[in-house]
Amino acid sequence: NLIEILWHRCKHYWLTPDDYRTEQTLRDKLDYLMPRVGTEYTVTFS
């Protein structure tokens, strides 16, 4: 499942413990990350 691969990459490589402090900090970090997937952040779907 592609979304599971993307989420795994986020939570294990791109998110830090501080990003989970509140729902808003998590949303803010995800809002930052998602537009950059494929350019600054890469995922290999194999």
PQR file of N, CA, C, O and H, with PARSE charges and radii, in Angstrom:
ATOM      1  N   ASN A   1       0.849  -1.172   0.000 -0.4000 1.5000
ATOM      2  CA  ASN A   1       0.000   0.000   0.000 -0.0000 2.0000
ATOM      3  C   ASN A   1       0.901   1.243   0.000  0.5500 1.7000
ATOM      4  O   ASN A   1       1.764   1.390   0.865 -0.5500 1.4000
ATOM      5  N   LEU A   2       0.696   2.114  -0.953 -0.4000 1.5000
ATOM      6  CA  LEU A   2       1.576   3.270  -1.119 -0.0000 2.0000
ATOM      7  C   LEU A   2       1.520   4.243   0.049  0.5500 1.7000
ATOM      8  O   LEU A   2       2.553   4.777   0.455 -0.5500 1.4000
ATOM      9  H   LEU A   2      -0.006   1.994  -1.656  0.4000 1.0000
ATOM     10  N   ILE A   3       0.341   4.481   0.592 -0.4000 1.5000
ATOM     11  CA  ILE A   3       0.233   5.425   1.708 -0.0000 2.0000
ATOM     12  C   ILE A   3       0.945   4.886   2.948  0.5500 1.7000
ATOM     13  O   ILE A   3       1.506   5.660   3.724 -0.5500 1.4000
ATOM     14  H   ILE A   3      -0.498   4.048   0.262  0.4000 1.0000
ATOM     15  N   GLU A   4       0.926   3.574   3.138 -0.4000 1.5000
ATOM     16  CA  GLU A   4       1.638   2.982   4.268 -0.0000 2.0000
ATOM     17  C   GLU A   4       3.148   3.157   4.116  0.5500 1.7000
ATOM     18  O   GLU A   4       3.845   3.414   5.097 -0.5500 1.4000
ATOM     19  H   GLU A   4       0.471   2.945   2.508  0.4000 1.0000
ATOM     20  N   ILE A   5       3.645   3.020   2.907 -0.4000 1.5000
ATOM     21  CA  ILE A   5       5.073   3.225   2.657 -0.0000 2.0000
ATOM     22  C   ILE A   5       5.445   4.679   2.928  0.5500 1.7000
ATOM     23  O   ILE A   5       6.470   4.955   3.551 -0.5500 1.4000
ATOM     24  H   ILE A   5       3.078   2.811   2.110  0.4000 1.0000
ATOM     25  N   LEU A   6       4.613   5.606   2.461 -0.4000 1.5000
ATOM     26  CA  LEU A   6       4.872   7.027   2.696 -0.0000 2.0000
ATOM     27  C   LEU A   6       4.838   7.350   4.185  0.5500 1.7000
ATOM     28  O   LEU A   6       5.717   8.052   4.685 -0.5500 1.4000
ATOM     29  H   LEU A   6       3.781   5.382   1.955  0.4000 1.0000
ATOM     30  N   TRP A   7       3.829   6.842   4.900 -0.4000 1.5000
ATOM     31  CA  TRP A   7       3.731   7.121   6.336 -0.0000 2.0000
ATOM     32  C   TRP A   7       4.919   6.521   7.092  0.5500 1.7000
ATOM     33  O   TRP A   7       5.444   7.150   8.010 -0.5500 1.4000
ATOM     34  H   TRP A   7       3.115   6.271   4.494  0.4000 1.0000
ATOM     35  N   HIS A   8       5.341   5.328   6.723 -0.4000 1.5000
ATOM     36  CA  HIS A   8       6.506   4.699   7.353 -0.0000 2.0000
ATOM     37  C   HIS A   8       7.739   5.584   7.186  0.5500 1.7000
ATOM     38  O   HIS A   8       8.498   5.785   8.135 -0.5500 1.4000
ATOM     39  H   HIS A   8       4.914   4.816   5.978  0.4000 1.0000
ATOM     40  N   ARG A   9       7.934   6.105   5.992 -0.4000 1.5000
ATOM     41  CA  ARG A   9       9.078   6.978   5.739 -0.0000 2.0000
ATOM     42  C   ARG A   9       8.985   8.244   6.595  0.5500 1.7000
ATOM     43  O   ARG A   9       9.978   8.693   7.168 -0.5500 1.4000
ATOM     44  H   ARG A   9       7.317   5.941   5.221  0.4000 1.0000
ATOM     45  N   CYS A  10       7.789   8.807   6.671 -0.4000 1.5000
ATOM     46  CA  CYS A  10       7.593  10.013   7.495 -0.0000 2.0000
ATOM     47  C   CYS A  10       7.942   9.746   8.947  0.5500 1.7000
ATOM     48  O   CYS A  10       8.778  10.438   9.527 -0.5500 1.4000
ATOM     49  H   CYS A  10       6.983   8.442   6.206  0.4000 1.0000
ATOM     50  N   LYS A  11       7.310   8.757   9.528 -0.4000 1.5000
ATOM     51  CA  LYS A  11       7.462   8.585  10.974 -0.0000 2.0000
ATOM     52  C   LYS A  11       8.822   8.043  11.381  0.5500 1.7000
ATOM     53  O   LYS A  11       9.251   8.275  12.511 -0.5500 1.4000
ATOM     54  H   LYS A  11       6.630   8.195   9.056  0.4000 1.0000
ATOM     55  N   HIS A  12       9.511   7.332  10.507 -0.4000 1.5000
ATOM     56  CA  HIS A  12      10.804   6.763  10.887 -0.0000 2.0000
ATOM     57  C   HIS A  12      12.004   7.593  10.449  0.5500 1.7000
ATOM     58  O   HIS A  12      13.105   7.406  10.966 -0.5500 1.4000
ATOM     59  H   HIS A  12       9.162   7.144   9.589  0.4000 1.0000
ATOM     60  N   TYR A  13      11.806   8.498   9.510 -0.4000 1.5000
ATOM     61  CA  TYR A  13      12.952   9.238   8.985 -0.0000 2.0000
ATOM     62  C   TYR A  13      12.795  10.752   9.040  0.5500 1.7000
ATOM     63  O   TYR A  13      13.781  11.459   9.245 -0.5500 1.4000
ATOM     64  H   TYR A  13      10.912   8.649   9.089  0.4000 1.0000
ATOM     65  N   TRP A  14      11.596  11.260   8.863 -0.4000 1.5000
ATOM     66  CA  TRP A  14      11.442  12.702   8.699 -0.0000 2.0000
ATOM     67  C   TRP A  14      10.834  13.394   9.901  0.5500 1.7000
ATOM     68  O   TRP A  14      11.075  14.584  10.103 -0.5500 1.4000
ATOM     69  H   TRP A  14      10.795  10.685   8.696  0.4000 1.0000
ATOM     70  N   LEU A  15      10.061  12.696  10.700 -0.4000 1.5000
ATOM     71  CA  LEU A  15       9.439  13.305  11.875 -0.0000 2.0000
ATOM     72  C   LEU A  15      10.323  13.093  13.099  0.5500 1.7000
ATOM     73  O   LEU A  15      10.963  12.052  13.246 -0.5500 1.4000
ATOM     74  H   LEU A  15       9.865  11.729  10.537  0.4000 1.0000
ATOM     75  N   THR A  16      10.348  14.087  13.966 -0.4000 1.5000
ATOM     76  CA  THR A  16      11.105  13.991  15.210 -0.0000 2.0000
ATOM     77  C   THR A  16      10.119  13.894  16.377  0.5500 1.7000
ATOM     78  O   THR A  16       8.938  14.195  16.206 -0.5500 1.4000
ATOM     79  H   THR A  16       9.828  14.932  13.846  0.4000 1.0000
ATOM     80  N   PRO A  17      10.579  13.486  17.545 -0.5600 1.5000
ATOM     81  CA  PRO A  17       9.676  13.438  18.705  0.2800 2.0000
ATOM     82  C   PRO A  17       8.996  14.779  18.987  0.5500 1.7000
ATOM     83  O   PRO A  17       7.839  14.805  19.408 -0.5500 1.4000
ATOM     84  N   ASP A  18       9.693  15.882  18.761 -0.4000 1.5000
ATOM     85  CA  ASP A  18       9.079  17.199  18.974 -0.0000 2.0000
ATOM     86  C   ASP A  18       7.887  17.440  18.052  0.5500 1.7000
ATOM     87  O   ASP A  18       6.973  18.182  18.409 -0.5500 1.4000
ATOM     88  H   ASP A  18      10.632  15.861  18.419  0.4000 1.0000
ATOM     89  N   ASP A  19       7.887  16.830  16.890 -0.4000 1.5000
ATOM     90  CA  ASP A  19       6.774  17.013  15.951 -0.0000 2.0000
ATOM     91  C   ASP A  19       5.474  16.417  16.483  0.5500 1.7000
ATOM     92  O   ASP A  19       4.394  16.778  16.014 -0.5500 1.4000
ATOM     93  H   ASP A  19       8.630  16.227  16.600  0.4000 1.0000
ATOM     94  N   TYR A  20       5.564  15.518  17.447 -0.4000 1.5000
ATOM     95  CA  TYR A  20       4.384  14.860  18.019 -0.0000 2.0000
ATOM     96  C   TYR A  20       3.881  15.539  19.294  0.5500 1.7000
ATOM     97  O   TYR A  20       2.958  15.033  19.933 -0.5500 1.4000
ATOM     98  H   TYR A  20       6.441  15.225  17.827  0.4000 1.0000
ATOM     99  N   ARG A  21       4.468  16.667  19.673 -0.4000 1.5000
ATOM    100  CA  ARG A  21       4.066  17.334  20.921 -0.0000 2.0000
ATOM    101  C   ARG A  21       2.571  17.614  20.968  0.5500 1.7000
ATOM    102  O   ARG A  21       1.913  17.326  21.967 -0.5500 1.4000
ATOM    103  H   ARG A  21       5.218  17.078  19.155  0.4000 1.0000
ATOM    104  N   THR A  22       2.042  18.167  19.908 -0.4000 1.5000
ATOM    105  CA  THR A  22       0.603  18.453  19.843 -0.0000 2.0000
ATOM    106  C   THR A  22       0.103  18.063  18.462  0.5500 1.7000
ATOM    107  O   THR A  22       0.886  17.833  17.541 -0.5500 1.4000
ATOM    108  H   THR A  22       2.576  18.401  19.096  0.4000 1.0000
ATOM    109  N   GLU A  23      -1.198  17.993  18.339 -0.4000 1.5000
ATOM    110  CA  GLU A  23      -1.780  17.717  17.027 -0.0000 2.0000
ATOM    111  C   GLU A  23      -1.374  18.802  16.031  0.5500 1.7000
ATOM    112  O   GLU A  23      -1.116  18.518  14.861 -0.5500 1.4000
ATOM    113  H   GLU A  23      -1.834  18.180  19.087  0.4000 1.0000
ATOM    114  N   GLN A  24      -1.321  20.037  16.503 -0.4000 1.5000
ATOM    115  CA  GLN A  24      -0.979  21.147  15.601 -0.0000 2.0000
ATOM    116  C   GLN A  24       0.468  21.079  15.127  0.5500 1.7000
ATOM    117  O   GLN A  24       0.742  21.357  13.959 -0.5500 1.4000
ATOM    118  H   GLN A  24      -1.531  20.268  17.454  0.4000 1.0000
ATOM    119  N   THR A  25       1.401  20.717  16.009 -0.4000 1.5000
ATOM    120  CA  THR A  25       2.798  20.622  15.569 -0.0000 2.0000
ATOM    121  C   THR A  25       2.965  19.498  14.554  0.5500 1.7000
ATOM    122  O   THR A  25       3.755  19.612  13.617 -0.5500 1.4000
ATOM    123  H   THR A  25       1.179  20.491  16.957  0.4000 1.0000
ATOM    124  N   LEU A  26       2.220  18.415  14.743 -0.4000 1.5000
ATOM    125  CA  LEU A  26       2.271  17.324  13.772 -0.0000 2.0000
ATOM    126  C   LEU A  26       1.689  17.770  12.436  0.5500 1.7000
ATOM    127  O   LEU A  26       2.268  17.505  11.382 -0.5500 1.4000
ATOM    128  H   LEU A  26       1.578  18.322  15.504  0.4000 1.0000
ATOM    129  N   ARG A  27       0.561  18.436  12.480 -0.4000 1.5000
ATOM    130  CA  ARG A  27      -0.043  18.948  11.237 -0.0000 2.0000
ATOM    131  C   ARG A  27       0.892  19.920  10.525  0.5500 1.7000
ATOM    132  O   ARG A  27       1.051  19.862   9.306 -0.5500 1.4000
ATOM    133  H   ARG A  27       0.090  18.651  13.336  0.4000 1.0000
ATOM    134  N   ASP A  28       1.503  20.804  11.289 -0.4000 1.5000
ATOM    135  CA  ASP A  28       2.413  21.780  10.691 -0.0000 2.0000
ATOM    136  C   ASP A  28       3.578  21.091   9.986  0.5500 1.7000
ATOM    137  O   ASP A  28       3.942  21.468   8.872 -0.5500 1.4000
ATOM    138  H   ASP A  28       1.374  20.851  12.279  0.4000 1.0000
ATOM    139  N   LYS A  29       4.156  20.095  10.623 -0.4000 1.5000
ATOM    140  CA  LYS A  29       5.287  19.388  10.014 -0.0000 2.0000
ATOM    141  C   LYS A  29       4.844  18.622   8.774  0.5500 1.7000
ATOM    142  O   LYS A  29       5.551  18.614   7.766 -0.5500 1.4000
ATOM    143  H   LYS A  29       3.860  19.789  11.527  0.4000 1.0000
ATOM    144  N   LEU A  30       3.684  17.979   8.839 -0.4000 1.5000
ATOM    145  CA  LEU A  30       3.184  17.258   7.669 -0.0000 2.0000
ATOM    146  C   LEU A  30       2.848  18.219   6.534  0.5500 1.7000
ATOM    147  O   LEU A  30       3.086  17.912   5.366 -0.5500 1.4000
ATOM    148  H   LEU A  30       3.110  17.986   9.657  0.4000 1.0000
ATOM    149  N   ASP A  31       2.294  19.382   6.877 -0.4000 1.5000
ATOM    150  CA  ASP A  31       2.024  20.401   5.854 -0.0000 2.0000
ATOM    151  C   ASP A  31       3.317  20.884   5.205  0.5500 1.7000
ATOM    152  O   ASP A  31       3.325  21.255   4.031 -0.5500 1.4000
ATOM    153  H   ASP A  31       2.101  19.631   7.826  0.4000 1.0000
ATOM    154  N   TYR A  32       4.394  20.880   5.955 -0.4000 1.5000
ATOM    155  CA  TYR A  32       5.700  21.242   5.414 -0.0000 2.0000
ATOM    156  C   TYR A  32       6.255  20.113   4.527  0.5500 1.7000
ATOM    157  O   TYR A  32       6.780  20.369   3.443 -0.5500 1.4000
ATOM    158  H   TYR A  32       4.388  20.579   6.909  0.4000 1.0000
ATOM    159  N   LEU A  33       6.134  18.876   4.997 -0.4000 1.5000
ATOM    160  CA  LEU A  33       6.738  17.738   4.301 -0.0000 2.0000
ATOM    161  C   LEU A  33       6.047  17.368   2.990  0.5500 1.7000
ATOM    162  O   LEU A  33       6.708  17.179   1.969 -0.5500 1.4000
ATOM    163  H   LEU A  33       5.707  18.668   5.877  0.4000 1.0000
ATOM    164  N   MET A  34       4.737  17.267   3.019 -0.4000 1.5000
ATOM    165  CA  MET A  34       4.013  16.684   1.886 -0.0000 2.0000
ATOM    166  C   MET A  34       4.267  17.383   0.548  0.5500 1.7000
ATOM    167  O   MET A  34       4.441  16.696  -0.458 -0.5500 1.4000
ATOM    168  H   MET A  34       4.201  17.421   3.849  0.4000 1.0000
ATOM    169  N   PRO A  35       4.294  18.707   0.494 -0.5600 1.5000
ATOM    170  CA  PRO A  35       4.582  19.334  -0.810  0.2800 2.0000
ATOM    171  C   PRO A  35       6.014  19.092  -1.292  0.5500 1.7000
ATOM    172  O   PRO A  35       6.318  19.292  -2.468 -0.5500 1.4000
ATOM    173  N   ARG A  36       6.875  18.669  -0.398 -0.4000 1.5000
ATOM    174  CA  ARG A  36       8.286  18.474  -0.736 -0.0000 2.0000
ATOM    175  C   ARG A  36       8.635  17.018  -1.053  0.5500 1.7000
ATOM    176  O   ARG A  36       9.764  16.720  -1.442 -0.5500 1.4000
ATOM    177  H   ARG A  36       6.628  18.506   0.557  0.4000 1.0000
ATOM    178  N   VAL A  37       7.671  16.117  -0.887 -0.4000 1.5000
ATOM    179  CA  VAL A  37       7.911  14.712  -1.231 -0.0000 2.0000
ATOM    180  C   VAL A  37       8.111  14.634  -2.739  0.5500 1.7000
ATOM    181  O   VAL A  37       7.297  15.129  -3.518 -0.5500 1.4000
ATOM    182  H   VAL A  37       6.754  16.360  -0.571  0.4000 1.0000
ATOM    183  N   GLY A  38       9.196  14.012  -3.126 -0.4000 1.5000
ATOM    184  CA  GLY A  38       9.528  13.896  -4.538 -0.0000 2.0000
ATOM    185  C   GLY A  38      10.617  14.867  -4.966  0.5500 1.7000
ATOM    186  O   GLY A  38      11.239  14.691  -6.014 -0.5500 1.4000
ATOM    187  H   GLY A  38       9.858  13.610  -2.493  0.4000 1.0000
ATOM    188  N   THR A  39      10.850  15.900  -4.145 -0.4000 1.5000
ATOM    189  CA  THR A  39      11.932  16.840  -4.455 -0.0000 2.0000
ATOM    190  C   THR A  39      12.963  16.807  -3.333  0.5500 1.7000
ATOM    191  O   THR A  39      14.049  16.253  -3.504 -0.5500 1.4000
ATOM    192  H   THR A  39      10.345  16.043  -3.294  0.4000 1.0000
ATOM    193  N   GLU A  40      12.630  17.397  -2.185 -0.4000 1.5000
ATOM    194  CA  GLU A  40      13.557  17.411  -1.050 -0.0000 2.0000
ATOM    195  C   GLU A  40      13.519  16.102  -0.264  0.5500 1.7000
ATOM    196  O   GLU A  40      14.512  15.716   0.353 -0.5500 1.4000
ATOM    197  H   GLU A  40      11.748  17.846  -2.046  0.4000 1.0000
ATOM    198  N   TYR A  41      12.393  15.433  -0.286 -0.4000 1.5000
ATOM    199  CA  TYR A  41      12.205  14.161   0.421 -0.0000 2.0000
ATOM    200  C   TYR A  41      11.796  13.119  -0.611  0.5500 1.7000
ATOM    201  O   TYR A  41      10.848  13.325  -1.368 -0.5500 1.4000
ATOM    202  H   TYR A  41      11.586  15.747  -0.787  0.4000 1.0000
ATOM    203  N   THR A  42      12.512  12.007  -0.638 -0.4000 1.5000
ATOM    204  CA  THR A  42      12.221  11.005  -1.659 -0.0000 2.0000
ATOM    205  C   THR A  42      11.758   9.698  -1.037  0.5500 1.7000
ATOM    206  O   THR A  42      12.148   9.328   0.070 -0.5500 1.4000
ATOM    207  H   THR A  42      13.282  11.840  -0.022  0.4000 1.0000
ATOM    208  N   VAL A  43      10.913   9.017  -1.792 -0.4000 1.5000
ATOM    209  CA  VAL A  43      10.395   7.708  -1.402 -0.0000 2.0000
ATOM    210  C   VAL A  43      10.510   6.816  -2.622  0.5500 1.7000
ATOM    211  O   VAL A  43      10.157   7.219  -3.730 -0.5500 1.4000
ATOM    212  H   VAL A  43      10.596   9.317  -2.692  0.4000 1.0000
ATOM    213  N   THR A  44      11.002   5.609  -2.421 -0.4000 1.5000
ATOM    214  CA  THR A  44      11.054   4.636  -3.502 -0.0000 2.0000
ATOM    215  C   THR A  44       9.945   3.625  -3.286  0.5500 1.7000
ATOM    216  O   THR A  44       9.954   2.875  -2.310 -0.5500 1.4000
ATOM    217  H   THR A  44      11.289   5.281  -1.521  0.4000 1.0000
ATOM    218  N   PHE A  45       8.990   3.609  -4.202 -0.4000 1.5000
ATOM    219  CA  PHE A  45       7.896   2.642  -4.142 -0.0000 2.0000
ATOM    220  C   PHE A  45       8.280   1.481  -5.045  0.5500 1.7000
ATOM    221  O   PHE A  45       8.282   1.605  -6.269 -0.5500 1.4000
ATOM    222  H   PHE A  45       8.982   4.218  -4.995  0.4000 1.0000
ATOM    223  N   SER A  46       8.605   0.348  -4.422 -0.4000 1.5000
ATOM    224  CA  SER A  46       9.006  -0.795  -5.248 -0.0000 2.0000
ATOM    225  C   SER A  46       8.093  -1.973  -5.038  0.5500 1.7000
ATOM    226  O   SER A  46       8.285  -3.021  -5.654 -0.5500 1.4000
ATOM    227  H   SER A  46       8.604   0.248  -3.427  0.4000 1.0000
TER
END
